[in-house]
Structure formats: C-alpha cells, structure tokens
C-alpha cells in the first residue's frame, strides 16, 4: 500500500521544502525534504519548529 500524503502549509527554505500532513493514524506530521538533485534528504518530525530547524541547518552533501 502506498503512502499518499496531502501536504498543506508548504514553505520553502533554500532548497528544502517543509510541509504538514497527517500520517496513517491521523497524527499531524511535519516533513522536511530537499529538492536539490541527488541530495535525497527527507525526514519526518513531530513539531513544525523541528522541521523548519532541520531545513535551515541542512547542507547538501552533493556540490
């Protein structure tokens, strides 16, 4: 079964996008994902502040 999420309140901080969605159990999750080619960074957080902090401090390993 695929995990199709509907993101809301999406913002962009540098190459990283932060969005809010609900997981399969109805809990609110916040995701930070880098959109740079070949980076591959993405992570889920319980708070919006943590996701935005990860976006602000993210450095792509591919240059």
N, C-alpha and C positions, 0 to 999 in steps of 0.2 A: 504494500500500500504506500502510495507516495504522500509526501507531506507538503500539501499545497497551502501556503500561508497567504493571508491578505494583510499586507502591511499598511499601516496608517501612520501619520505624523512622521513622514520620512524627511530627514535632513541630510545635507552633505557637508562633511568636514574634511576638506582636502580631497583625497581620492576615496575616502571612506564614507559609506552611507550608513546611517543609523535609522532603524525603523522599529515600530512597535506592532506586535501581533499577539494572538492567543495561541497557546500550544494545544495539543490534542486533549488535554484535561481541563481546558478552559481557563488556565492561568495566563496572566499577561507576561509576555517575554519581550525583551529588547535585544535586537540583533545589530551588530556592527560588522560590516563586510567591506573589504577593499575591492574597488573596481579596476585597479591597475592590472594590466596584462601580466599573466604568470605569477601573480602575488599569492593568491589562494587564502588570504586571511579572512576568517569569519568566525564569530563567536556569539553565543547567547548569554545574556545577563538577566538578573532578576530586577535590576533597577536601571532606569534611564540614565542616571548620573554615571553609573559604572560603564555603560555602553559608550556614552559620549567621552568619558575619560580615555577609554581604550582607543577611540577614534582620534582623539587629539594627540596621543602619545605614540601612535602606530608609525613605524618606519618600514617601508617596503624593503625586503632583502634584495630584490632584483633592481639593479640600476642600469 
